[in-house]
């Protein structure tokens, strides 16, 4: 946990070593005693290198390579800002300073060091996705197209939201959920009794964007609506509605499917979209994929460690990874 702080200290001491007394072999003394030989910066450096050198070198190398590839984007700035804000709020809730919080939980000395680590992790993620894109096969593309790509579905909805404005306890939240579900079931009963979907949407739906238009969503596809909603729409026949409420984070949905188009042909544009989707999923869900990608990037740049002892530690570290 304190690795990065100790390493930063080590670097600072070594850089400022010229201010200390010189030993007879030209090295700089780091710690002196009244009647004992001093501890040199070289001794300290070697000790730190043996214990923490491989991890620090990994971060230095990756930062060097990725900084040459990527400029800071607004998305990266927003990501870092959000993470720092979360850390500051967590520190405040615990009654400690942000630096103390970051020291304890992330092993970094202050916010500036935390930002640098966040930037490194963010860019590792970007490269991992790009690396995954390079390794998507034609077989994967075709399988994804056959199993996952669908035609646009013309649909409508009635949303019964969960009223949590007064729900403060878990029991009250559950009561609010059950009330919303019961209301959705009552609407479905009215549909079964011959009620008009558009009319009921105008009367009961809590989605102001669609209710005035009879609940019409227009044509939707994956990514346009939640996974729960698109899954339910795929399962419906044209001209039918869901016979039970579809639960989602916003409440309970009643869905009506009007029609579905034929899915698009597998042209270059769609193929690129599929490659990106597969790559993002691979990079985000495959265990240690960032490590795999960064290993490939180092090899691509023909990285060579010229210190045999440090190379051995580096290789051992990544073997364990």
N, C-alpha and C positions, 0 to 999 in steps of 0.2 A: 504493500500500500504506500510506503514511503519511498519507493524506488526512485521515482522521477525527481523528488525533492533532493534526495541524496546525490543524484547524478548532476542535477543543476548546481548544487553546492560544489561538487567536485570540479566541474567546468569553471565555475567562477573563481575558485581558489587557484586553479592552474593558470587561468588567464591573468590573475593578479599576482602571480608568484614572483614577478620581478621586483616587487616591493619588499620581499623578505630577504633575509640574509642568504648568501650563497654558501653552499657546502664546498669542500675542497675538490670534489669531482665535478663541480659546475651545477649540480642540482640545487634546488631551492628548498629551504627548510619550511615545513608547514607547521609543525608543533615543536617547540623547544622546551628544554628542562634545565634546571639549575645544574645538576650533576650527571646528566645522562645524555647520550647522543640524541639529536633531534630526529623527528620523523619527517622524512622528505616528501615533497609532492610526488615524486616518482613512486615511492612506496605506496602512498595513498592512491595514486592513479592506478597502479597495478592491482591493488586490492579491489577497487571499485570496478575495474575492467573485468576482473575474474568473476565478480558476483553479478554485476548488472550490465556489463558491456554489450552482450548480445542483444538484449532487448532495446537498449538505447541506440545501438547501431541500426537495428531494424527500423526504428522510427526516423532516424536521421536519413537513412537511405531512401525510405519511402517518401518522406517529405521532399527530399531533393528531386526525385524523379517526378512526383506528381505536381510539384510547383512549376516544373518546366512544361508540363502538359496542359495545366488548367489555370485560367484566371479566376479571380473571385467573382462569383455571380451574385445577383440579388437573392436568388434562392438560397445560396450558401449563407449569405449574411442573415437572412430571415431565420434560417435553421439555427445558426449559432446564437442569435439574439433570443430565440425562444428557449433554447436550452439554458442559457445563462439566467434568463428570467426565472425559469423553474428552479434552478439552483438557489437563486437569491430568495425566492419565496419559501423554499424548504428550509433554508438557513434561518430565516426570520421566524418561522413557525417553531423552530427548535431553540430559539433564543441565543444563537451563536452568530458570529460574523460569517460572511460568505467565504472568506479565505479559510477559516477553520473548517467549515463544511466541506469545501473542495479538498482540503488536505486530508480529512478523515475518510471521505467516501471515494475520492478519485485519485488521491496521491499526487495532486498538483499544488504548487505553492500559492497560486493566486488566479484571478480571473483571466489575466493575459495568457498564462500558460494553459489554462483550461480552453480558451478560445483556439489556441494553436492545436491542441489535441482534437478538439471538435472538428476543426478544418481538415486535419489529416484523416480522421475517420470518415468524414463526409466525402472526401475525394477518393478514398479507397473504395467507397461504395459506388461512386460514379464509374471508376475504372472496372470494378467487378462486373457491372452491368455491360459495359462495352466489351469486356473480355468474353462474357457469356454470349453476347451477340455474335462474336466471331466463331463461336463453337456450336451454334445451332445448326442442325443437319436438315437436309431436305426431307428425310423421313419424319423428323419431328414436326416440320412445317405441315406436311400432308396430314399427319395424324391429328394435329390441332385443328386443321381446317375441317376435317371430317367430323370430329367429335364436338368441337366448341363453337364454330362459326355458325350463326343462325341468320335467317332473314329478319328484317324489321317486322315488329309486331304492332299492329294498330290496336290500342287498348284504352280502357277507361278505368277510373278508380273511385272508390269512396273511402276516405280516411276517417277513422274514428280515433282521435288522439287521446292519449292518457293524460288526464288532468292532474298534474303534479304540483300545481301552484300552492295547494294546501297540504300536500303530502310531505311530511317531514320525517316520519319514522318509516321503517321497513314495512310495518303493518299497514300504515296509511297508504304507502305506495302500492302495496299488493291490493288493497281495497280499490284504489283508483284503477288499477289494471283490470281487475275483474269487472268493474262497472263499465269500462270501455269495451271489453270483450262482449259483455251482455248486450250492450247497445248495438254492436256490430252483428251479433247473432239475430237480434230483433229486425235489423234491416234486411238480412238475408232471408228471414222468414217472409218479409213483405215481398221480396223478389219471387220467392217460391209461390206466393199467393197471386202472382201476376203483376206485381208492381213494375213500373218502368224504371230502368237503371238510371237514366239521365235525370229524371224527376227526383228520384231518391237522392242522387248525388247533390243536386242543388239544395235539397232540404237538410241533409244530414252531414255531408262531408265537411271536415274541418280544414281541408286544403283549399285556401282561398284562391290559389292560382288556377285550379281546375274546376272547382265546384260550379262556378257560374256558367261554365261551358259543358255542363252535364257530366263532369268528371273526366273529360277527354284528355288523354296524355299525348294524343297524336301517335306517331310511329316511334317506338323505342327499341333499343337493343341493349346488349350487355354494356354496362358502364353508364348508361343513361339513368337507370333506376337501381335500387338496391338488389343484392343477390337474391334475397328472399322473394322480392316482387317478380324479378325476371324468371326465376325458377318456377314460380306458380303460373306465370303466363305461358311458359313453354309447355307446361303440363295440360293446359286447357285446350279444348277443341274450339274452333271458330264458332262464334255465336253462343258461347257459354260463359258462366261466371263461377267464381270459387264458392263452394258450398259450405266452407268453414272459414272463419276469419284468418288472415295471414298476419302473424305477429312480426313486427319489426321494431326498431328502436324508437320510432316516432309514434307507434300505436298499432292499430289493427286495420288491415286493408281488406276491402272487398273488391275484386278485380273482374273486369269483363274483357274478353278477347274478341275483337271484331274480325280480324284477318291477319295473315302473315305472308310477307313477300318471300320469293325465292331468295336464297342467300347469294351473295355476290360471287362472281367468278374469281378464281385465285390468280389475280393479276399481280404485277410488281408492287403496286401500292399496298394491296392487302397483304402480300407476302412480307413486306417490310413491317407492317403493323403487327403481324403474327410473330415475327422474329423479336421485335421489341418486347412484346408481351411475355414470350417464353423466357427471354433473357432476364427481365425484371423479376419474374417469378423464381427463376433459378438462383439469381444472385441474392434474393431476399429470404429464400426458404432452405437452400442447401447449406448444411452445416459447414462452417469454416470456409465458405466459398471465397470470402475476401482474401483469406490467407493463400488459397490456391491461385487466385488472380495475381496477387502481388508477387508471389514466387515466380510466376510466369513473366511478369514485367521485369523483375531483376535479371532473370535469365536472358530475356530479350535484349537487355542493355549490357549483357556480358559482364555483370558485376563480379569483381574479384576482390577478396579480402586478403590483404598482403601480410597480415599478422597471423601466423599459423595457430597460435593459441586462441586468439579471438575467433578465427575461422572455425575452429573445432567447436567452440562454445556456441557460435551462431548456427552451425549445422545441427548440433544437438538440440538446440532450442526449437528449431523448425521441424526437426524430426518428431519431437514430442507433440508439436502443434498438429 
